[in-house]
Amino acid sequence: MKALLVGEYRDGKLLEYSYELFGFAAQLGADTAMVLVGRAGELLQYDGKVYLADVGKYGEYNPDLHKKLVLAAVEREKPDYVVFLHTSYGWDLAPRIAASLGVAQISEVVAVVEGGFELPCCNSKMRRTVQPQGGRAVLTLQGGAFPVQKAGGAPQLQPLDVEGTAGVIFLGYEPAAEKGVDLAKAEVIVSAGRGIGKMENVPIIAALAKALGGELGASRPVVDGGWVAHGHQVGTTGQTVNPKLYIACGISGAIQHLAGMKKSGFIVAINKDKDAPIGEVADVLVVADVMQFVPALTAKLANR
């Protein structure tokens, strides 16, 4: 089985998310090659084949030319799967590639399972498993659903060039009006749930996150209640995360929240209810009053 991975290059560097493509390929058990519109030397932590097109010539994004570049790499590799990240780049380019190849497109893959790929449905309240007919497809991967995977050595660079003119002119990126929190990159996340009691208690959870050098997360009820901004929400309707350490404070464990964090490296849940569903995925379940335990833990960390 072979997968052609489409990396992303922005503002002069390879996006860290691109390494999640290798984590996916490892779970799939596929041989890999990558196609990248960037600059030589940017993909330093991958020892496989990279079809490299010069970003100076083709721009960071141009749908017509980038489609031709990916299809040129497909022609050389004959992959079973062409794999994008589920980003604006992937949303735009993946269906163009799928239509050109006459194969299925499967969007927002969150897991590799027996019989195919798992993806959210019904407003992320459920998941379904799909399998492409003929064993070929174009995929996009939900951010944070697969681990970052890097390898030593230097990539085997293969120059990639196509004929054509730009159908659009790339003007640049416009930052969002409100900068969100990129929880997918956080190694430590401490999340607040409804069990913390009230909005005024959020800073207590945030203090623990800061003491651990991590980020503040939140469950949907906390966000819906206006206690924490939506950018901090963890779950299928928020961000899917896989930090090294995830601490759930007063979170019972609704299925949507569990789906967004259960792949974390080590999970600590703090809850008064010893039978809370989150205990089923937690490595450690602390049965305690969260508003007594968290300040004590933060103080202990401060005194280390």
N, C-alpha and C positions, 0 to 999 in steps of 0.2 A: 504494500500500500504506500502511496506517495502523496504528500501534501505540499502545495506551493503556497508559501506564506507571504502575505503582502504587508511589508513593514511601512511605518509612517515616519516621515521626516518633517520637522517643523522648526522654523526659526533657527536654522543652522545646526540642528542636532536630531539624532534618532530619538523618538519618543520612547520612554521607558516601558510604556504599555506594550510595545512591540514584542518584548520578551515573553509576554503571556501567550503569544502564538506558539512558542516552543513548548511551554507547559502543556498546552492543549495537544500538540503533536505527540508529546511523550505519552499522554494518557491514551491517545488513539493508537499508538504503536506504529506511527508512520515515519517513513524516511522523508526528509525535508530538504527543500531549497527555498530561498527567499528572493523576492523581487523588491527592489527598493529604488525610488527616485531620491537620490541624496548625493553624498560626496564620499569618495574613497576614504576608508579608515574609520568611518562612523560606526560600523557594526563590528566592534572589536571583540565581543564576547560570544562569538559563534564561529565554530570551525567548519561549517558546511559551505555549500555553494550559494553565492549571492549574485543575482543578475542585477547589475548596477547601471542605472541611467543617470546622467548628469543633471542635477537639479538646476544648474545654471542655464541649461538649454531647454528643459521641459517645464520648469517652474514647480513650486511645491504642490500645486494642483491645477490640472487642466483635464477635464473629463475625456475629451476626444483623444488626446495624446497619451494620457495615462492608461486608458483602456487598450490602446494599441500596444503599449509597452507590456502590460500584463499578458495580453493575448500572445505576444511574441515569446514570452517566457513559458507560457502554457504549451505552445507549439514545440518548444525544445524539451520540456520535462514530461509532458503527457501525464499530468497528475490526476489522481482520483478526486482530490478536493483542492479547491482554491479558497484560501481562508483569509478573511479580513477581520479587523477589529470592528465592533459595533459603534462606530463613531460617524461623524458627518462625512468623512472620507469614505468609509465603508458603506454607509447608507446610499451614497450617490453612485459609487463605482460598482459595487457587487451586482446589482440587478443588470447593469450594462454587460458585465462579463457573463452572467448566467444566460441572458438572452442571446448573446453572440455564440455561446457554446451549445445552446439548446438543452441546458440541464436545469435542474431545480435549484432554487435559492432557498436556504434555510437561515432565517434571521434570529439573532439573539440567543445563540446556543449557550446554555449554562452548565451542561454536563455531558460527558460521554457515557452512555449506558449500553447494556447488552441489547442489541437490536436497533441501535441508532443513536440519536442525539435527543437530549432533553431541552425543552424550551418553555418559557412561561406562556400562559394563555388566560383568558377570562379575567383581564385586568390584573394579571399576575397572582390571582387567587388560586390557580391550579397550574399544573405542569403536564405537558404531553410529550410523548416520545414519537419521533418521526424517523423514517428510514427512506433515503432517496432511492427511487427506482433506477436500476441500472448501476447502482453503486458509485455514482458521480454526482457532485453537487458543488455549489458555491455557498460558503458559510460566512456568517458574521458571528463574533464571539462577544458576549456581554462582558463589559469591563469588570475586572476583579473576580470573575468566575473561575479563572484558571491561574495557577501560580506562575510567578515570574521564574524563568529558567534560563540560566546563562552557562556558557561553556568556555573553556580556555582555548587558546590557539587563535589563529588568524583566519578570516573567511577566505574562501577561494573565489576571487572576484572574476566575473564574466561580464565584459562590456555589453550593454544593451542599447540599441539605437534603432529608431524607426523613422520613416518618412511621414511628413504630414505638417499641417499648419494648425495653429491654435484656433479653436472655435470661440474661445473666450479669453479674456485677459485677466489674469489673477492679480488682484489689487492688494491683497493682504488679509490679515485677520482683524476682526473688530472684537475687542474684549467685551464680555458680558457686563451689563450695567452693574450687577452685584456679583462680586467674586464669591464662588461657593467653596466648600471645603472638599478637597480631593481625598476622601477617606480610603480610596483604593490603594494609595501609596503609603498609608500609615502603618507602622509596624506595631503600634499599640493603640487600641481604641477602648475608651471607657464610655459606655452608653447609659443614658438615663431612660427609665421607664416610668409608667404611671405610678408605680409603687414608691417613688420618691415623695409623693404627696402633693406638692405644689410647686409653682414656678420659682418661688423664692429659694428652693432647695437645689436648683440647677447649678449654681456656682460651686456648691459643695462637690458635686460630681465632676465639674470642670477642674476643680483644684486637684482631684486625684489624677485626672488625665494629665495635667501639667506636671505633677510630681513624677509621673512615669515617663515623661517626654512624649506623650501621645496626643491623640485628638479626641474631642468630645463627639460622641455619637448619640443617637436617640431612636426610640421606637416611634411608630406612627401615631399612637394616641398623644404622645408628648408634643409632636409636631402639629398635629391637628388642633391641639389645645392652645397653640401659639406660645408654648413655653420655650421652644427651640426652633431656629430657622430650618426650613425644609432641606437645605444643603447638608445638614447633619444626619438626615434620616437613613437608617440602615434597614434593608429589607427589599423585597421584590418591587415595591413601589418607591424605593429610595435608591441607595447604593448597595451593590453586592461587594462584600469585602472579605479579605483573607489575611488579616494581620497575624503577626507572631503571637500576640496576646490580645484577647478580647474579654473585657469585664462587663457583664450585664448587671446593672444596678436597678433592682425593682422591676425587672422585665419578666413577665410570666412565660412568654415563649409562643406567641401566635405563629402559625405556620409560615406566614409571609415574612416575619422577622427571622425565623430560624433559617429559611431558605437563603437569606441574604448574608448570614454570618457563620453558618455551621462548618464551613471549611477552614475556619481560623485555626492557627497552629495549636493554641492552648486556650481553653475557654473557662473562665471563672464566672459563676453566677451567684449573686447575692440576693436572697429572697426569703421572706418569712415562711413561705409555703414550701415544705419539703417535697410536696408532690407536684410542684409547678412543672409544666411541660419542658421548660428550658433545661431542667435537670437531666433530661434524657440525652442531651448533646454536650453538657458541661463536663469538663475534666474534673473540676472541683465545684461542689455546690455548698455555699456557705449559708446555713439556715440561721438568719439573724435579721434584726431590724436594720435596713440599709442605711438609715440616717444616724444610727449609732456606730455601725461598723465602718462605714466609709471615712468619716472624720478621724476615727482612731487609726485606721490604716494610713491615711495621708500623713498624720502626725508622726507615725512610726517611720515612714519613708523619709520625712524631713529630718529626722534625728539619726539617720544612718551615717 
